Amino acid sequence: MAPQFLETATGRRIAYHRTEGTGPTVVFLGGLKSDMEGTKALFLEDWARARGQGFLRFDYSGHGSSSGRFEEGAIGDWHEDTLAAVDGLTQGRILPVGSSMGGWQALLLAKARPERICGMVTIAAAPDFTEDGYWASFTDAQKAELETQGYVELPSDYMEPYRISKRMIEDGRLRLVLRSPLPLPFPLRCLQGTDDSAVSTATALRLLDHATCADMRLTLVKDADHRFSDPDCLALIGAAVAEICDKG
């Protein structure tokens, strides 16, 4: 089916698919340069439809079928897109499921709309990765390149190289969540593969240690990679989401 589109106050055109159903509405937040047609998003859509659960998946600007170019975007832009989608397309309680960069977006959403969230599931969450991953690993030559041409290109194990802009780095510094208190007053289930080449188990443990949450669990899956999309991993995602939905 062709996507529907949401025109945002910022002038962006956000592509989405929404499944009507009971609450809470499960909202899938994808990763960097990913889109809403990925395995995990479609699995959760089928899972939600089978349960009669409300579900929303969408593309950030510069991703998938939404307007804009990836190279021009930043964490703050995609946070604005997330707020626009949640505010404009859902009602009542929501359950964000954040994958990789979407995990960072889920945490930003929790800070912006805590009263809407009944629980959260993260999959290889990558909070603060622009600072702790990209900037921390840049060589002096790459930092100089960032200043002179405004971007650097980084290889990816999963697709063409990422073009990381100076703006993305600078904007990311305004959105960091692991440097200040992070209260998460709802159940949180974090899933992480031990063979993830993009997000380390150290990142998952850092989030576990940093957040203030009375009901937070981290599940490590031996040899699972960043995709976290084989049948066993998908079953774990479905079980985690079901557990929180069933808590009411």
C-alpha positions as CSV (number, residue, x, y, z in Angstrom):
1,M,0.0,0.0,0.0
2,A,1.1,3.5,-0.7
3,P,2.0,5.6,2.3
4,Q,0.0,8.5,3.6
5,F,1.6,11.9,4.3
6,L,1.7,14.3,7.2
7,E,2.5,17.9,6.4
8,T,4.3,19.3,9.5
9,A,4.6,22.8,10.9
10,T,8.2,22.8,9.8
11,G,7.2,22.3,6.2
12,R,8.3,18.7,5.9
13,R,6.2,15.9,4.3
14,I,6.4,12.8,6.5
15,A,5.4,9.5,5.0
16,Y,3.6,7.0,7.3
17,H,1.5,3.9,7.7
18,R,-1.0,3.8,10.5
19,T,-3.0,0.7,11.7
20,E,-6.1,1.5,13.8
21,G,-6.6,-0.5,17.0
22,T,-6.7,-0.5,20.7
23,G,-4.2,1.4,22.8
24,P,-1.5,1.8,23.6
25,T,-0.4,2.7,20.1
26,V,3.0,1.1,19.2
27,V,5.2,3.6,17.5
28,F,8.2,2.3,15.6
29,L,11.2,4.6,15.4
30,G,13.7,3.5,12.9
31,G,17.5,3.8,12.7
32,L,19.8,6.2,10.8
33,K,19.3,5.9,7.0
34,S,16.8,3.2,7.6
35,D,13.1,3.4,6.6
36,M,9.7,2.1,7.6
37,E,9.8,-0.8,5.2
38,G,12.4,-2.7,7.2
39,T,12.0,-6.2,8.6
40,K,11.4,-5.1,12.2
41,A,8.8,-2.4,11.3
42,L,6.8,-4.7,9.1
43,F,7.0,-7.5,11.7
44,L,5.6,-5.2,14.3
45,E,2.8,-4.0,12.0
46,D,1.7,-7.6,11.4
47,W,2.0,-8.3,15.1
48,A,-0.1,-5.3,16.0
49,R,-2.7,-6.1,13.4
50,A,-3.1,-9.6,14.6
51,R,-3.7,-8.3,18.2
52,G,-5.9,-5.5,17.1
53,Q,-3.3,-3.1,18.5
54,G,-2.8,0.4,17.2
55,F,0.4,0.9,15.3
56,L,2.4,3.7,13.6
57,R,5.5,3.6,11.4
58,F,6.9,6.6,9.6
59,D,10.0,7.9,7.8
60,Y,12.0,10.7,9.2
61,S,12.7,13.6,6.8
62,G,15.5,12.6,4.4
63,H,14.6,9.0,4.9
64,G,12.5,6.6,2.8
65,S,9.5,8.3,1.2
66,S,9.5,11.5,3.2
67,S,10.7,14.8,1.9
68,G,14.2,16.2,2.2
69,R,17.7,14.9,1.8
70,F,19.5,12.8,4.4
71,E,22.7,14.9,4.3
72,E,20.8,18.0,5.3
73,G,19.2,16.4,8.4
74,A,20.2,16.1,12.0
75,I,19.0,14.5,15.3
76,G,16.9,17.6,16.2
77,D,15.1,17.5,12.8
78,W,14.2,13.9,13.3
79,H,13.1,14.6,16.8
80,E,10.8,17.3,15.4
81,D,9.4,14.7,12.9
82,T,8.8,12.2,15.7
83,L,6.9,14.8,17.8
84,A,4.9,15.8,14.7
85,A,4.0,12.2,14.0
86,V,3.1,11.3,17.6
87,D,1.1,14.5,18.2
88,G,-0.6,14.5,14.8
89,L,-1.3,10.8,14.2
90,T,-1.8,9.2,17.7
91,Q,-4.0,9.7,20.6
92,G,-3.7,8.5,24.2
93,R,-0.9,6.3,25.5
94,I,1.9,5.2,23.2
95,L,4.6,2.6,23.3
96,P,7.7,3.7,21.4
97,V,9.9,0.9,19.9
98,G,13.3,2.5,19.0
99,S,15.9,0.8,16.9
100,S,19.5,2.1,16.9
101,M,19.2,5.9,16.3
102,G,15.5,5.4,17.0
103,G,16.4,4.4,20.5
104,W,17.9,7.9,21.0
105,Q,14.8,9.3,19.4
106,A,12.6,7.3,21.8
107,L,14.5,8.7,24.8
108,L,14.2,12.2,23.5
109,L,10.5,11.6,23.0
110,A,10.3,10.4,26.7
111,K,11.8,13.7,27.8
112,A,9.4,15.7,25.6
113,R,6.1,13.7,26.1
114,P,6.5,11.7,29.3
115,E,2.8,11.8,30.1
116,R,2.0,9.9,26.8
117,I,4.3,7.0,27.3
118,C,3.2,3.7,28.9
119,G,6.5,1.9,28.3
120,M,9.3,1.6,25.8
121,V,11.3,-1.1,24.0
122,T,14.7,-0.3,22.5
123,I,16.7,-2.5,20.0
124,A,20.5,-1.7,19.9
125,A,19.7,1.8,21.2
126,A,22.4,4.3,20.2
127,P,22.0,7.4,22.4
128,D,24.5,10.2,21.9
129,F,26.2,8.3,19.0
130,T,27.1,11.5,17.1
131,E,29.3,12.5,20.0
132,D,30.5,9.2,21.5
133,G,30.7,7.3,18.3
134,Y,31.4,9.6,15.4
135,W,33.2,12.6,17.0
136,A,35.1,10.6,19.5
137,S,36.5,8.3,16.8
138,F,37.3,11.0,14.2
139,T,41.0,11.6,13.4
140,D,42.5,15.1,13.4
141,A,42.3,14.9,9.6
142,Q,38.6,14.0,9.7
143,K,37.9,16.8,12.1
144,A,39.7,19.2,9.8
145,E,37.8,17.8,6.8
146,L,34.5,18.4,8.7
147,E,35.5,22.1,9.2
148,T,36.7,22.7,5.6
149,Q,34.1,20.9,3.5
150,G,31.3,20.5,6.1
151,Y,31.1,16.7,6.1
152,V,33.0,13.5,6.2
153,E,32.1,10.1,4.7
154,L,32.1,7.0,6.8
155,P,31.9,3.4,5.6
156,S,28.9,1.3,6.6
157,D,28.6,-2.5,7.0
158,Y,25.0,-2.3,5.7
159,M,24.8,0.2,2.9
160,E,26.7,3.0,1.0
161,P,28.9,5.3,3.1
162,Y,27.3,7.7,5.5
163,R,27.9,11.4,4.9
164,I,28.1,12.9,8.3
165,S,27.7,16.7,8.3
166,K,29.2,19.2,10.7
167,R,25.6,20.3,11.5
168,M,24.7,16.7,12.5
169,I,27.6,16.7,15.0
170,E,26.8,20.1,16.4
171,D,23.1,19.5,16.6
172,G,23.7,16.2,18.3
173,R,25.5,18.0,21.1
174,L,22.2,19.8,21.9
175,R,20.3,16.5,22.2
176,L,22.6,14.4,24.4
177,V,20.7,12.2,27.0
178,L,23.5,10.5,28.9
179,R,25.1,13.6,30.4
180,S,22.2,14.7,32.6
181,P,19.4,12.9,34.6
182,L,17.3,10.6,32.5
183,P,14.1,9.7,34.4
184,L,12.1,7.0,32.7
185,P,9.0,6.4,34.8
186,F,7.6,3.4,32.9
187,P,8.7,-0.1,32.0
188,L,11.7,-0.3,29.6
189,R,13.0,-3.4,27.8
190,C,16.3,-3.0,26.1
191,L,17.5,-5.7,23.5
192,Q,21.1,-5.9,22.3
193,G,23.1,-8.4,20.2
194,T,26.6,-9.2,21.4
195,D,27.9,-9.3,17.7
196,D,26.7,-5.8,16.9
197,S,29.4,-4.0,15.0
198,A,27.5,-0.6,15.1
199,V,26.4,-0.4,18.8
200,S,28.4,-2.1,21.5
201,T,27.2,-3.8,24.6
202,A,29.1,-1.1,26.5
203,T,26.6,1.4,25.2
204,A,23.6,-0.7,26.4
205,L,25.2,-1.1,29.8
206,R,25.9,2.6,30.0
207,L,22.2,3.4,29.3
208,L,21.2,0.8,31.9
209,D,23.4,2.3,34.5
210,H,22.6,5.9,33.7
211,A,18.8,5.9,33.5
212,T,16.5,6.2,36.5
213,C,13.9,3.5,35.9
214,A,12.2,1.2,38.4
215,D,11.4,-1.4,35.8
216,M,14.3,-1.6,33.3
217,R,15.7,-4.8,31.9
218,L,18.5,-5.5,29.4
219,T,18.5,-8.6,27.3
220,L,21.8,-9.6,25.6
221,V,21.5,-12.0,22.7
222,K,24.7,-13.9,22.0
223,D,25.9,-13.6,18.4
224,A,23.0,-11.4,17.3
225,D,24.1,-8.5,15.0
226,H,22.9,-5.0,14.5
227,R,20.0,-5.9,12.3
228,F,18.4,-8.0,15.2
229,S,16.0,-9.3,12.6
230,D,16.2,-13.1,12.5
231,P,13.1,-15.1,13.6
232,D,14.4,-15.5,17.2
233,C,15.2,-11.8,17.6
234,L,11.9,-10.8,16.1
235,A,10.1,-13.1,18.6
236,L,12.0,-11.4,21.4
237,I,10.8,-8.0,20.2
238,G,7.2,-9.1,20.0
239,A,7.4,-10.6,23.4
240,A,8.9,-7.4,24.9
241,V,6.2,-5.2,23.3
242,A,3.4,-7.7,24.4
243,E,4.6,-7.7,28.0
244,I,4.4,-3.9,28.2
245,C,1.1,-3.7,26.4
246,D,-0.4,-6.4,28.7
247,K,0.7,-4.4,31.8
248,G,-2.0,-1.9,30.8
